[in-house]
């Protein structure tokens, strides 16, 4: 039996998420296996690979097969050994829980907000691959929302209203979401990231499907709309998109690898006591192939 045929697939949720077993991500993917995994990724949006004991170098090699890897703008959370590794962790590289007074701790807490990775870039990420190294059942679960279905679930009049709208996304808006961090003079070291303009509804470059492009922690305002009206519309869309029927909750096990498509999902981490409970996750992030495609482009 070939590796291509040995993959077992099990749905984790009716609309989003599938578990894949029978593949060892430490080994290079041949063309057939790559195409099979890519097809399942496009179909399910989120893939879960249990029991994958990868080191960071193997994690990077696996991710690189799907595209060029991003270096995250937050300097404090980059791995000191591999700059492509983004440390989604409340534990520093010496093994100590980061103090809640530190900028790095306050920044990582913002992952508890719904978001889409790298939505603050002119060309956002196309996907992310996260390795659960030291996980917890005391919260820390990750929620994933299907933004195709969220768009399809809107009534026709709202679709017509939003199809041609654009939103300003700003990395500085993330900082503003933290009361403690926004008050600090030293807000951390980041790359210079000017605000960018993205469509509120985007066309997926592979599937051709329409989806909401929401990233609440970076969305500042809708272009051409009064501030209150803009915020109310965005909040309504966020509330709709995060309805239970659109959301898969991933409960982590150590050495889970979870891969998701940022072009048609958003995600959030469920809160946990990260002043005392350890959670170490390493992520690689795939650089996007193009700017988000608006409905006006079709």
C-alpha positions in Angstrom: 0.0 0.0 0.0 1.4 3.4 -1.0 1.7 6.3 1.5 -0.9 8.1 -0.6 -3.4 5.4 0.1 -2.5 4.8 3.7 -3.8 8.3 4.9 -6.8 7.9 7.1 -9.2 10.9 7.2 -11.7 11.6 10.0 -13.9 14.7 10.1 -13.6 16.6 13.4 -16.6 18.9 12.6 -19.3 18.8 9.9 -18.1 22.1 8.3 -14.5 22.5 9.3 -11.6 20.4 10.4 -10.3 16.9 9.6 -7.9 14.5 11.3 -5.2 12.9 9.2 -3.3 9.8 10.3 -1.0 7.5 8.5 1.6 10.1 7.5 4.9 10.9 9.1 5.5 14.7 8.8 9.2 14.2 9.6 9.7 12.7 6.1 9.6 14.7 2.8 6.3 14.5 0.9 6.4 13.0 -2.5 4.2 14.7 -5.2 1.2 12.4 -4.8 1.2 12.7 -1.0 1.6 16.5 -1.2 -1.3 16.8 -3.6 -3.4 14.6 -1.4 -2.7 16.6 1.7 -3.2 19.9 -0.1 -6.5 18.8 -1.5 -7.7 17.7 1.9 -6.5 21.1 3.3 -8.5 23.0 0.7 -11.6 20.8 1.4 -11.5 20.9 5.2 -9.7 24.2 5.9 -8.1 22.9 9.1 -6.0 19.7 9.3 -5.1 17.9 12.5 -2.1 15.6 12.5 -1.8 13.8 15.8 1.3 12.2 17.3 3.8 14.1 15.3 7.0 14.4 17.3 8.8 17.1 15.1 11.7 19.2 16.1 11.8 22.8 14.9 13.9 22.1 11.9 11.6 19.3 10.8 8.6 21.6 11.4 10.2 24.2 9.1 11.0 21.7 6.4 7.4 20.4 6.4 6.0 23.9 6.2 8.4 25.0 3.5 6.9 22.3 1.2 3.7 24.5 1.1 5.5 27.8 0.4 7.9 30.4 1.7 7.8 31.0 5.5 7.3 34.3 7.2 9.4 35.8 9.9 7.0 37.3 12.5 7.2 41.0 13.2 7.3 40.6 17.0 11.0 40.2 17.8 10.4 38.9 21.4 8.5 35.8 20.1 10.9 34.7 17.4 12.9 31.6 18.2 16.6 32.5 18.8 17.7 29.4 16.9 15.2 29.4 14.0 13.8 32.8 13.0 10.9 31.2 11.1 9.6 29.7 14.3 7.1 32.0 16.1 6.8 31.0 19.8 3.2 31.2 20.8 4.2 30.6 24.4 3.9 32.0 27.9 7.2 30.3 28.7 10.5 31.8 27.7 13.4 29.9 26.1 15.0 29.3 29.5 11.8 27.4 30.5 10.4 30.0 32.9 6.8 31.3 32.7 7.0 34.9 31.5 5.9 37.4 34.2 2.5 39.1 33.5 4.2 42.5 33.8 6.3 41.9 30.7 5.5 43.2 27.3 6.0 39.7 25.7 3.3 38.2 28.1 0.8 40.9 27.3 1.3 40.6 23.6 0.8 36.9 23.5 -2.4 37.2 25.4 -3.9 39.0 22.4 -4.1 35.6 20.6 -7.1 35.1 22.8 -8.9 37.5 20.5 -10.4 36.2 17.2 -8.0 36.9 14.4 -6.4 35.9 11.1 -2.6 35.5 11.0 -0.7 38.4 9.4 -3.9 40.2 8.3 -1.8 43.4 9.0 0.4 42.7 6.0 -0.2 43.9 2.5 0.0 40.3 1.4 -1.4 38.3 4.4 -0.5 34.8 5.3 -2.0 31.9 3.3 -1.7 29.4 6.1 -0.2 28.5 9.5 1.1 25.3 11.0 1.2 25.0 14.7 2.9 22.4 16.9 1.6 21.7 20.3 4.8 21.0 22.3 3.5 21.5 25.9 -0.3 21.7 26.0 -3.0 22.0 28.6 -6.6 20.9 29.1 -7.1 23.8 31.5 -8.3 26.1 28.7 -5.9 26.9 25.9 -8.1 25.2 23.3 -8.1 26.8 19.8 -11.3 27.8 18.0 -11.5 27.9 14.2 -14.3 29.5 12.3 -15.3 28.6 8.7 -15.5 32.0 6.9 -16.9 30.5 3.7 -20.0 29.2 5.5 -20.2 32.4 7.6 -20.5 34.4 4.3 -22.9 31.9 2.8 -25.1 32.2 6.0 -25.7 35.9 5.4 -28.9 37.1 3.8 -28.7 38.5 0.2 -29.1 42.1 1.2 -26.2 42.0 3.6 -24.0 40.3 1.0 -24.8 43.0 -1.4 -24.0 45.6 1.2 -20.6 44.2 2.1 -19.3 42.7 -1.2 -17.6 45.8 -2.3 -16.4 47.2 1.1 -12.8 47.5 2.3 -11.3 47.5 5.8 -8.2 49.1 7.1 -6.1 46.6 9.0 -3.4 47.9 11.3 -0.8 46.1 13.5 -0.9 49.0 16.0 -4.6 48.3 16.5 -3.6 44.9 18.0 -1.6 46.8 20.7 -4.6 49.0 21.5 -6.6 45.9 22.4 -4.5 45.4 25.5 -5.2 47.9 28.2 -1.9 47.2 30.0 0.2 47.1 26.9 -1.2 50.2 25.3 -0.4 52.2 28.5 3.3 51.2 28.4 6.0 53.4 26.9 7.9 50.3 25.8 5.3 48.4 23.8 7.8 45.9 22.4 10.0 45.7 19.3 8.2 45.1 16.0 8.9 45.6 12.3 7.5 48.8 10.8 4.0 47.9 9.5 1.9 50.7 8.0 -1.9 50.2 7.8 -3.2 48.2 4.9 -6.5 48.0 3.0 -8.2 44.7 2.4 -11.6 43.6 1.0 -14.2 42.6 3.6 -15.2 39.8 1.3 -12.4 37.9 -0.5 -12.2 35.3 -3.3 -10.0 32.3 -2.5 -7.3 32.0 -5.1 -7.5 28.2 -5.2 -11.1 27.3 -4.6 -12.7 30.4 -6.1 -15.2 30.6 -3.2 -16.2 33.8 -1.4 -15.5 34.2 2.3 -15.6 36.9 4.9 -12.2 38.4 5.6 -12.4 39.2 9.3 -9.6 39.7 11.7 -11.0 41.5 14.8 -7.7 42.3 16.4 -6.4 44.3 13.4 -9.6 45.7 11.8 -9.6 49.4 12.5 -12.5 50.6 10.4 -14.5 50.2 7.1 -13.4 52.6 4.4 -15.9 55.3 3.7 -18.2 54.6 6.6 -18.8 56.6 9.8 -16.9 55.3 12.8 -19.9 54.0 14.8 -21.6 52.5 11.8 -18.4 50.8 10.8 -17.8 49.3 14.2 -21.4 48.1 14.6 -21.3 46.3 11.2 -18.0 44.7 11.9 -19.2 43.6 15.4 -22.3 42.1 13.9 -20.3 40.2 11.3 -17.9 38.9 13.9 -20.8 37.7 16.2 -22.4 35.9 13.2 -19.1 34.3 12.0 -18.3 32.9 15.4 -21.6 31.2 15.8 -21.2 27.7 17.2 -22.3 26.0 13.9 -19.3 27.6 12.1 -16.7 26.8 14.7 -14.5 23.8 15.4 -12.8 23.7 18.9 -9.5 21.9 18.9 -8.5 20.4 22.3 -4.8 20.0 22.2 -2.7 16.9 22.8 1.1 17.1 23.0 2.6 16.7 19.5 -0.5 17.6 17.6 0.3 19.5 14.4 -2.6 21.7 13.2 -2.5 23.4 9.8 -5.1 25.9 8.7 -5.9 28.2 5.8 -5.8 31.8 6.8 -7.7 32.8 3.6 -11.0 31.3 4.7 -10.8 30.9 8.5 -10.1 32.8 11.6 -9.2 31.5 15.0 -8.8 32.3 18.7 -7.3 30.7 21.8 -9.6 30.0 24.8 -8.3 31.8 27.9 -6.4 29.9 30.6 -4.4 30.8 33.6 -1.2 31.6 31.9 0.4 33.1 35.0 0.8 29.5 36.3 -0.2 27.0 33.5 2.5 26.4 30.9 1.6 26.3 27.2 4.4 26.1 24.6 3.4 26.1 20.9 5.6 26.7 17.9 4.2 28.0 14.6 5.4 28.5 11.1 3.5 30.8 8.9 3.2 30.6 5.1 3.7 33.8 3.2 0.7 34.6 0.9 0.9 34.2 -2.8 -1.1 37.4 -3.6 -3.0 40.3 -2.1 -6.6 39.3 -1.1 -8.8 39.1 -4.2 -11.9 41.3 -4.0 -15.3 40.6 -5.5 -14.7 43.5 -7.9 -11.8 41.5 -9.5 -14.1 38.8 -10.8 
